[in-house]
Amino acid sequence: MNLYEIMLEHYSPKDSEKGIFTYLVAQSDEEVYEWLKANPKLKDGRWLLTTFEDYERDEKTYEIYDDDYEVIGEESFKEKMIRLKGTINDEDQSFDDLYYGLTLYGWELVKEDITEEQLKVLEETNISLERFK
């Protein structure tokens, strides 16, 4: 199992917020994506809400560019998010209309092959820790 840091960036007309939302134990970036897409309720009662499922349902494809900005392929929303590790790293995000706010999520791998003993220490210190099911 791997330990991932789930990050949040929220923008609204009058303020913004950035930080670590929680940590997640999962086997892969794809599992992290699927966990985020499921809009999970965390053990501490908070909800994590994304639009991933809506974008997947649209079945839109996105062009992939090389360093010279030439199109080298296409990918689905899911493939794009897994490659970028979330909307937080998507340079195509629009910050034009923030009337209702904009929340971006992303993830980073913190530790590969984390042991149950290490996870237990995190849980005992009240670190917000979720597990992919």
FIGU-552438 format. One record per residue: residue in one letter; y negated, z negated, x negated of N, C-alpha, C in turn. Coordinates in pm, whole numbers, plus 50000, padded with zeros to 5 digits. Example, Ala and Ser with C-alpha at 12.3 -4.5 7.8 and 13.67 -1.06 7.14 Angstrom:
<r r="A" n_y="50569" n_z="49220" n_x="48681" ca_y="50450" ca_z="49220" ca_x="48770" c_y="50330" c_z="49220" c_x="48680"/>
<r r="S" n_y="50225" n_z="49292" n_x="48715" ca_y="50106" ca_z="49286" ca_x="48633" c_y="49997" c_z="49213" c_x="48710"/>
end
This chain:
<r r="M" n_y="50118" n_z="50000" n_x="49917" ca_y="50000" ca_z="50000" ca_x="50000" c_y="49875" c_z="50000" c_x="49912"/>
<r r="N" n_y="49767" n_z="50053" n_x="49970" ca_y="49639" ca_z="50060" ca_x="49899" c_y="49533" c_z="49982" c_x="49975"/>
<r r="L" n_y="49434" n_z="49934" n_x="49904" ca_y="49323" ca_z="49862" ca_x="49965" c_y="49201" c_z="49953" c_x="49964"/>
<r r="Y" n_y="49142" n_z="49973" n_x="50083" ca_y="49024" ca_z="50058" ca_x="50099" c_y="48907" c_z="49974" c_x="50150"/>
<r r="E" n_y="48789" n_z="50009" n_x="50102" ca_y="48666" ca_z="49949" ca_x="50149" c_y="48609" c_z="50042" c_x="50256"/>
<r r="I" n_y="48586" n_z="49990" n_x="50376" ca_y="48529" ca_z="50069" ca_x="50485" c_y="48380" c_z="50037" c_x="50489"/>
<r r="M" n_y="48299" n_z="50141" n_x="50466" ca_y="48155" ca_z="50123" ca_x="50456" c_y="48084" c_z="50178" c_x="50580"/>
<r r="L" n_y="47964" n_z="50127" n_x="50604" ca_y="47884" ca_z="50165" ca_x="50719" c_y="47741" c_z="50190" c_x="50673"/>
<r r="E" n_y="47680" n_z="50292" n_x="50728" ca_y="47537" ca_z="50315" ca_x="50715" c_y="47486" c_z="50343" c_x="50855"/>
<r r="H" n_y="47386" n_z="50267" n_x="50898" ca_y="47328" ca_z="50288" ca_x="51031" c_y="47179" c_z="50314" c_x="51016"/>
<r r="Y" n_y="47132" n_z="50417" n_x="51085" ca_y="46992" ca_z="50455" ca_x="51083" c_y="46940" c_z="50458" c_x="51226"/>
<r r="S" n_y="46821" n_z="50403" n_x="51246" ca_y="46755" ca_z="50408" ca_x="51377" c_y="46605" c_z="50425" c_x="51353"/>
<r r="P" n_y="46527" n_z="50446" n_x="51459" ca_y="46384" ca_z="50472" ca_x="51439" c_y="46310" c_z="50361" c_x="51364"/>
<r r="K" n_y="46354" n_z="50237" n_x="51380" ca_y="46277" ca_z="50127" ca_x="51321" c_y="46345" c_z="50055" c_x="51205"/>
<r r="D" n_y="46471" n_z="50083" n_x="51179" ca_y="46536" ca_z="50015" ca_x="51067" c_y="46661" c_z="50089" c_x="51023"/>
<r r="S" n_y="46723" n_z="50037" n_x="50920" ca_y="46850" ca_z="50092" ca_x="50873" c_y="46932" c_z="49978" c_x="50814"/>
<r r="E" n_y="47061" n_z="50004" n_x="50798" ca_y="47152" ca_z="49903" ca_x="50747" c_y="47262" c_z="49973" c_x="50670"/>
<r r="K" n_y="47300" n_z="49915" n_x="50557" ca_y="47411" ca_z="49967" ca_x="50478" c_y="47496" c_z="49849" c_x="50436"/>
<r r="G" n_y="47627" n_z="49870" n_x="50432" ca_y="47711" ca_z="49762" ca_x="50385" c_y="47858" c_z="49790" c_x="50401"/>
<r r="I" n_y="47937" n_z="49692" n_x="50362" ca_y="48082" ca_z="49697" ca_x="50379" c_y="48112" c_z="49642" c_x="50517"/>
<r r="F" n_y="48183" n_z="49719" n_x="50597" ca_y="48216" ca_z="49678" ca_x="50733" c_y="48342" c_z="49593" c_x="50734"/>
<r r="T" n_y="48443" n_z="49636" n_x="50660" ca_y="48569" ca_z="49564" ca_x="50650" c_y="48650" c_z="49625" c_x="50536"/>
<r r="Y" n_y="48767" n_z="49571" n_x="50511" ca_y="48863" ca_z="49629" ca_x="50419" c_y="48986" c_z="49667" c_x="50499"/>
<r r="L" n_y="49055" n_z="49771" n_x="50453" ca_y="49172" ca_z="49822" ca_x="50524" c_y="49287" c_z="49842" c_x="50427"/>
<r r="V" n_y="49404" n_z="49800" n_x="50469" ca_y="49527" ca_z="49825" ca_x="50393" c_y="49595" c_z="49946" c_x="50457"/>
<r r="A" n_y="49612" n_z="50052" n_x="50379" ca_y="49674" ca_z="50175" ca_x="50429" c_y="49740" c_z="50246" c_x="50311"/>
<r r="Q" n_y="49820" n_z="50347" n_x="50342" ca_y="49890" ca_z="50418" ca_x="50236" c_y="49814" c_z="50539" c_x="50183"/>
<r r="S" n_y="49720" n_z="50593" n_x="50262" ca_y="49655" ca_z="50718" ca_x="50221" c_y="49520" c_z="50734" c_x="50288"/>
<r r="D" n_y="49443" n_z="50830" n_x="50237" ca_y="49315" ca_z="50864" ca_x="50300" c_y="49337" c_z="50912" c_x="50443"/>
<r r="E" n_y="49446" n_z="50981" n_x="50467" ca_y="49473" ca_z="51029" ca_x="50603" c_y="49493" c_z="50911" c_x="50699"/>
<r r="E" n_y="49563" n_z="50807" n_x="50655" ca_y="49580" ca_z="50690" ca_x="50740" c_y="49445" c_z="50622" c_x="50766"/>
<r r="V" n_y="49358" n_z="50618" n_x="50666" ca_y="49224" ca_z="50560" ca_x="50686" c_y="49151" c_z="50641" c_x="50793"/>
<r r="Y" n_y="49155" n_z="50772" n_x="50781" ca_y="49090" ca_z="50859" ca_x="50880" c_y="49145" c_z="50831" c_x="51021"/>
<r r="E" n_y="49277" n_z="50827" n_x="51034" ca_y="49339" ca_z="50805" ca_x="51165" c_y="49302" c_z="50668" c_x="51221"/>
<r r="W" n_y="49290" n_z="50568" n_x="51135" ca_y="49250" ca_z="50434" ca_x="51178" c_y="49107" c_z="50438" c_x="51231"/>
<r r="L" n_y="49018" n_z="50503" n_x="51159" ca_y="48879" ca_z="50515" ca_x="51203" c_y="48869" c_z="50593" c_x="51334"/>
<r r="K" n_y="48947" n_z="50700" n_x="51345" ca_y="48945" ca_z="50784" ca_x="51465" c_y="48989" c_z="50706" c_x="51589"/>
<r r="A" n_y="49074" n_z="50606" n_x="51571" ca_y="49127" ca_z="50528" ca_x="51683" c_y="49025" c_z="50428" c_x="51739"/>
<r r="N" n_y="48907" n_z="50418" n_x="51679" ca_y="48803" ca_z="50324" ca_x="51724" c_y="48860" c_z="50182" c_x="51739"/>
<r r="P" n_y="48908" n_z="50125" n_x="51630" ca_y="48979" ca_z="49997" ca_x="51639" c_y="48888" c_z="49877" c_x="51668"/>
<r r="K" n_y="48948" n_z="49779" n_x="51730" ca_y="48885" ca_z="49648" ca_x="51746" c_y="48936" c_z="49561" c_x="51632"/>
<r r="L" n_y="48847" n_z="49505" n_x="51555" ca_y="48884" ca_z="49424" ca_x="51441" c_y="48928" c_z="49285" c_x="51484"/>
<r r="K" n_y="49000" n_z="49217" n_x="51396" ca_y="49049" ca_z="49083" ca_x="51426" c_y="48937" c_z="48985" c_x="51459"/>
<r r="D" n_y="48817" n_z="49010" n_x="51403" ca_y="48705" ca_z="48919" ca_x="51428" c_y="48627" c_z="48955" c_x="51554"/>
<r r="G" n_y="48677" n_z="49052" n_x="51631" ca_y="48615" ca_z="49087" ca_x="51759" c_y="48518" c_z="49204" c_x="51754"/>
<r r="R" n_y="48480" n_z="49249" n_x="51636" ca_y="48390" ca_z="49365" ca_x="51626" c_y="48467" c_z="49493" c_x="51656"/>
<r r="W" n_y="48394" n_z="49594" n_x="51703" ca_y="48450" ca_z="49726" ca_x="51728" c_y="48397" c_z="49824" c_x="51625"/>
<r r="L" n_y="48477" n_z="49920" n_x="51589" ca_y="48435" ca_z="50027" ca_x="51501" c_y="48447" c_z="50155" c_x="51583"/>
<r r="L" n_y="48333" n_z="50218" n_x="51612" ca_y="48333" ca_z="50335" ca_x="51699" c_y="48286" c_z="50459" c_x="51624"/>
<r r="T" n_y="48370" n_z="50562" n_x="51623" ca_y="48335" ca_z="50689" ca_x="51558" c_y="48342" c_z="50801" c_x="51660"/>
<r r="T" n_y="48294" n_z="50917" n_x="51620" ca_y="48303" ca_z="51037" ca_x="51703" c_y="48410" c_z="51131" c_x="51650"/>
<r r="F" n_y="48497" n_z="51081" n_x="51563" ca_y="48598" ca_z="51167" ca_x="51500" c_y="48683" c_z="51241" c_x="51601"/>
<r r="E" n_y="48730" n_z="51171" n_x="51703" ca_y="48818" ca_z="51234" ca_x="51801" c_y="48745" c_z="51346" c_x="51876"/>
<r r="D" n_y="48618" n_z="51323" n_x="51909" ca_y="48539" ca_z="51427" ca_x="51978" c_y="48526" c_z="51552" c_x="51892"/>
<r r="Y" n_y="48495" n_z="51534" n_x="51765" ca_y="48482" ca_z="51649" ca_x="51675" c_y="48615" c_z="51720" c_x="51655"/>
<r r="E" n_y="48723" n_z="51646" n_x="51648" ca_y="48856" ca_z="51709" ca_x="51636" c_y="48888" c_z="51793" c_x="51758"/>
<r r="R" n_y="48853" n_z="51740" n_x="51875" ca_y="48882" ca_z="51809" ca_x="52001" c_y="48807" c_z="51943" c_x="52009"/>
<r r="D" n_y="48689" n_z="51951" n_x="51947" ca_y="48611" ca_z="52076" ca_x="51947" c_y="48681" c_z="52190" c_x="51873"/>
<r r="E" n_y="48771" n_z="52156" n_x="51781" ca_y="48848" ca_z="52252" ca_x="51702" c_y="48760" c_z="52348" c_x="51622"/>
<r r="K" n_y="48642" n_z="52305" n_x="51587" ca_y="48551" ca_z="52385" ca_x="51505" c_y="48601" c_z="52386" c_x="51361"/>
<r r="T" n_y="48578" n_z="52496" n_x="51291" ca_y="48612" ca_z="52501" ca_x="51149" c_y="48484" c_z="52499" c_x="51067"/>
<r r="Y" n_y="48495" n_z="52449" n_x="50947" ca_y="48381" ca_z="52434" ca_x="50857" c_y="48409" c_z="52511" c_x="50729"/>
<r r="E" n_y="48307" n_z="52580" n_x="50682" ca_y="48323" ca_z="52658" ca_x="50560" c_y="48323" c_z="52567" c_x="50438"/>
<r r="I" n_y="48404" n_z="52605" n_x="50339" ca_y="48411" ca_z="52534" ca_x="50212" c_y="48343" c_z="52622" c_x="50108"/>
<r r="Y" n_y="48252" n_z="52562" n_x="50032" ca_y="48176" ca_z="52637" ca_x="49932" c_y="48216" c_z="52593" c_x="49792"/>
<r r="D" n_y="48207" n_z="52686" n_x="49698" ca_y="48227" ca_z="52651" ca_x="49557" c_y="48093" c_z="52611" c_x="49497"/>
<r r="D" n_y="48088" n_z="52589" n_x="49366" ca_y="47966" ca_z="52547" ca_x="49298" c_y="47855" c_z="52650" c_x="49305"/>
<r r="D" n_y="47890" n_z="52777" n_x="49327" ca_y="47790" ca_z="52884" ca_x="49338" c_y="47753" c_z="52910" c_x="49484"/>
<r r="Y" n_y="47792" n_z="52821" n_x="49574" ca_y="47766" ca_z="52831" ca_x="49717" c_y="47825" c_z="52957" c_x="49781"/>
<r r="E" n_y="47939" n_z="52997" n_x="49730" ca_y="48014" ca_z="53107" ca_x="49790" c_y="48126" c_z="53047" c_x="49874"/>
<r r="V" n_y="48148" n_z="53105" n_x="49991" ca_y="48253" ca_z="53055" ca_x="50080" c_y="48390" c_z="53084" c_x="50018"/>
<r r="I" n_y="48469" n_z="52978" n_x="50005" ca_y="48602" ca_z="52995" ca_x="49946" c_y="48714" c_z="52957" c_x="50043"/>
<r r="G" n_y="48675" n_z="52918" n_x="50166" ca_y="48777" ca_z="52883" ca_x="50264" c_y="48717" c_z="52812" c_x="50384"/>
<r r="E" n_y="48805" n_z="52768" n_x="50472" ca_y="48766" ca_z="52695" ca_x="50592" c_y="48856" c_z="52573" c_x="50606"/>
<r r="E" n_y="48804" n_z="52474" n_x="50678" ca_y="48882" ca_z="52353" ca_x="50703" c_y="48845" c_z="52295" c_x="50838"/>
<r r="S" n_y="48934" n_z="52215" n_x="50892" ca_y="48908" ca_z="52147" ca_x="51020" c_y="48819" c_z="52025" c_x="50994"/>
<r r="F" n_y="48772" n_z="51965" n_x="51101" ca_y="48691" ca_z="51844" ca_x="51087" c_y="48770" c_z="51736" c_x="51015"/>
<r r="K" n_y="48895" n_z="51716" n_x="51056" ca_y="48980" ca_z="51614" ca_x="50994" c_y="48994" c_z="51639" c_x="50845"/>
<r r="E" n_y="49024" n_z="51762" n_x="50807" ca_y="49039" ca_z="51797" ca_x="50665" c_y="48910" c_z="51770" c_x="50589"/>
<r r="K" n_y="48797" n_z="51803" n_x="50651" ca_y="48667" ca_z="51782" ca_x="50588" c_y="48641" c_z="51633" c_x="50566"/>
<r r="M" n_y="48667" n_z="51552" n_x="50667" ca_y="48642" ca_z="51408" ca_x="50656" c_y="48734" c_z="51343" c_x="50553"/>
<r r="I" n_y="48858" n_z="51385" n_x="50549" ca_y="48950" ca_z="51329" ca_x="50449" c_y="48904" c_z="51367" c_x="50309"/>
<r r="R" n_y="48862" n_z="51492" n_x="50291" ca_y="48813" ca_z="51537" ca_x="50159" c_y="48688" c_z="51460" c_x="50118"/>
<r r="L" n_y="48595" n_z="51440" n_x="50213" ca_y="48469" ca_z="51372" ca_x="50182" c_y="48480" c_z="51220" c_x="50186"/>
<r r="K" n_y="48587" n_z="51170" n_x="50244" ca_y="48606" ca_z="51027" ca_x="50266" c_y="48502" c_z="50972" c_x="50364"/>
<r r="G" n_y="48483" n_z="51045" n_x="50474" ca_y="48400" ca_z="50998" ca_x="50583" c_y="48266" c_z="51068" c_x="50596"/>
<r r="T" n_y="48202" n_z="51040" n_x="50710" ca_y="48072" ca_z="51100" ca_x="50741" c_y="47962" c_z="51049" c_x="50649"/>
<r r="I" n_y="47983" n_z="50935" n_x="50589" ca_y="47884" ca_z="50875" ca_x="50500" c_y="47857" c_z="50965" c_x="50379"/>
<r r="N" n_y="47953" n_z="51048" n_x="50343" ca_y="47942" ca_z="51137" ca_x="50227" c_y="47916" c_z="51282" c_x="50266"/>
<r r="D" n_y="47886" n_z="51307" n_x="50393" ca_y="47865" ca_z="51443" ca_x="50442" c_y="47718" c_z="51481" c_x="50426"/>
<r r="E" n_y="47689" n_z="51570" n_x="50333" ca_y="47552" ca_z="51612" ca_x="50307" c_y="47494" c_z="51694" c_x="50422"/>
<r r="D" n_y="47574" n_z="51738" n_x="50516" ca_y="47527" ca_z="51817" ca_x="50630" c_y="47481" c_z="51731" c_x="50747"/>
<r r="Q" n_y="47485" n_z="51599" n_x="50733" ca_y="47441" ca_z="51510" ca_x="50841" c_y="47293" c_z="51532" c_x="50869"/>
<r r="S" n_y="47257" n_z="51533" n_x="50996" ca_y="47118" ca_z="51551" ca_x="51037" c_y="47057" c_z="51416" c_x="51073"/>
<r r="F" n_y="46940" n_z="51389" n_x="51019" ca_y="46868" ca_z="51266" ca_x="51047" c_y="46743" c_z="51294" c_x="51130"/>
<r r="D" n_y="46742" n_z="51407" n_x="51201" ca_y="46625" ca_z="51449" ca_x="51276" c_y="46600" c_z="51364" c_x="51400"/>
<r r="D" n_y="46699" n_z="51341" n_x="51481" ca_y="46682" ca_z="51269" ca_x="51607" c_y="46756" c_z="51137" c_x="51600"/>
<r r="L" n_y="46683" n_z="51030" n_x="51572" ca_y="46745" ca_z="50898" ca_x="51560" c_y="46711" c_z="50807" c_x="51677"/>
<r r="Y" n_y="46674" n_z="50866" n_x="51790" ca_y="46635" ca_z="50786" ca_x="51906" c_y="46743" c_z="50685" c_x="51942"/>
<r r="Y" n_y="46867" n_z="50728" n_x="51945" ca_y="46979" ca_z="50638" ca_x="51976" c_y="47044" c_z="50582" c_x="51850"/>
<r r="G" n_y="46995" n_z="50622" n_x="51736" ca_y="47052" ca_z="50576" ca_x="51610" c_y="47164" c_z="50666" c_x="51563"/>
<r r="L" n_y="47201" n_z="50648" n_x="51440" ca_y="47309" ca_z="50726" ca_x="51379" c_y="47388" c_z="50631" c_x="51291"/>
<r r="T" n_y="47518" n_z="50624" n_x="51313" ca_y="47604" ca_z="50540" ca_x="51232" c_y="47704" c_z="50628" c_x="51159"/>
<r r="L" n_y="47710" n_z="50611" n_x="51029" ca_y="47801" ca_z="50687" ca_x="50944" c_y="47903" c_z="50590" c_x="50884"/>
<r r="Y" n_y="48026" n_z="50637" n_x="50875" ca_y="48133" ca_z="50556" ca_x="50815" c_y="48193" c_z="50631" c_x="50697"/>
<r r="G" n_y="48242" n_z="50557" n_x="50602" ca_y="48310" ca_z="50615" ca_x="50488" c_y="48404" c_z="50514" c_x="50426"/>
<r r="W" n_y="48479" n_z="50559" n_x="50328" ca_y="48572" ca_z="50468" ca_x="50263" c_y="48587" c_z="50502" c_x="50116"/>
<r r="E" n_y="48628" n_z="50399" n_x="50042" ca_y="48658" ca_z="50414" ca_x="49900" c_y="48787" c_z="50338" c_x="49871"/>
<r r="L" n_y="48865" n_z="50393" n_x="49784" ca_y="48985" ca_z="50325" ca_x="49738" c_y="48943" c_z="50214" c_x="49643"/>
<r r="V" n_y="48983" n_z="50092" n_x="49672" ca_y="48950" ca_z="49977" ca_x="49587" c_y="49063" c_z="49951" c_x="49489"/>
<r r="K" n_y="49187" n_z="49949" n_x="49540" ca_y="49302" ca_z="49920" ca_x="49454" c_y="49426" c_z="49987" c_x="49510"/>
<r r="E" n_y="49495" n_z="50058" n_x="49423" ca_y="49624" ca_z="50115" ca_x="49460" c_y="49733" c_z="50012" c_x="49438"/>
<r r="D" n_y="49842" n_z="50027" n_x="49513" ca_y="49960" ca_z="49940" ca_x="49498" c_y="49924" c_z="49792" c_x="49498"/>
<r r="I" n_y="49844" n_z="49751" n_x="49594" ca_y="49807" ca_z="49610" ca_x="49606" c_y="49927" c_z="49532" c_x="49656"/>
<r r="T" n_y="49946" n_z="49413" n_x="49603" ca_y="50063" ca_z="49333" ca_x="49640" c_y="50032" c_z="49246" c_x="49760"/>
<r r="E" n_y="50137" n_z="49201" n_x="49826" ca_y="50121" ca_z="49111" ca_x="49940" c_y="50056" c_z="48980" c_x="49896"/>
<r r="E" n_y="50086" n_z="48936" n_x="49775" ca_y="50025" ca_z="48813" ca_x="49724" c_y="49874" c_z="48829" c_x="49710"/>
<r r="Q" n_y="49830" n_z="48944" n_x="49661" ca_y="49687" ca_z="48969" ca_x="49648" c_y="49620" c_z="48978" c_x="49785"/>
<r r="L" n_y="49687" n_z="49041" n_x="49880" ca_y="49632" ca_z="49051" ca_x="50016" c_y="49622" c_z="48912" c_x="50081"/>
<r r="K" n_y="49720" n_z="48829" n_x="50054" ca_y="49719" ca_z="48694" ca_x="50109" c_y="49598" c_z="48616" c_x="50057"/>
<r r="V" n_y="49565" n_z="48631" n_x="49930" ca_y="49447" ca_z="48564" ca_x="49873" c_y="49321" c_z="48611" c_x="49945"/>
<r r="L" n_y="49309" n_z="48743" n_x="49968" ca_y="49193" ca_z="48795" ca_x="50040" c_y="49183" c_z="48736" c_x="50180"/>
<r r="E" n_y="49296" n_z="48732" n_x="50249" ca_y="49297" ca_z="48677" ca_x="50385" c_y="49263" c_z="48529" c_x="50386"/>
<r r="E" n_y="49312" n_z="48454" n_x="50287" ca_y="49284" ca_z="48311" ca_x="50280" c_y="49137" c_z="48282" c_x="50250"/>
<r r="T" n_y="49068" n_z="48376" n_x="50189" ca_y="48926" ca_z="48357" ca_x="50160" c_y="48837" c_z="48416" c_x="50270"/>
<r r="N" n_y="48899" n_z="48449" n_x="50383" ca_y="48829" ca_z="48501" ca_x="50501" c_y="48758" c_z="48634" c_x="50476"/>
<r r="I" n_y="48813" n_z="48715" n_x="50388" ca_y="48763" ca_z="48852" ca_x="50371" c_y="48812" c_z="48930" c_x="50494"/>
<r r="S" n_y="48722" n_z="49007" n_x="50555" ca_y="48759" ca_z="49088" ca_x="50672" c_y="48858" c_z="49193" c_x="50626"/>
<r r="L" n_y="48982" n_z="49178" n_x="50666" ca_y="49092" ca_z="49264" ca_x="50620" c_y="49174" c_z="49310" c_x="50740"/>
<r r="E" n_y="49187" n_z="49441" n_x="50752" ca_y="49266" ca_z="49500" ca_x="50860" c_y="49383" c_z="49577" c_x="50798"/>
<r r="R" n_y="49482" n_z="49605" n_x="50879" ca_y="49599" ca_z="49680" ca_x="50832" c_y="49622" c_z="49800" c_x="50924"/>
<r r="F" n_y="49653" n_z="49914" n_x="50863" ca_y="49688" ca_z="50033" ca_x="50940" c_y="49824" c_z="50008" c_x="51004"/>
<r r="K" n_y="49834" n_z="50039" n_x="51132" ca_y="49962" ca_z="50017" ca_x="51202" c_y="50019" c_z="50146" c_x="51248"/>
end
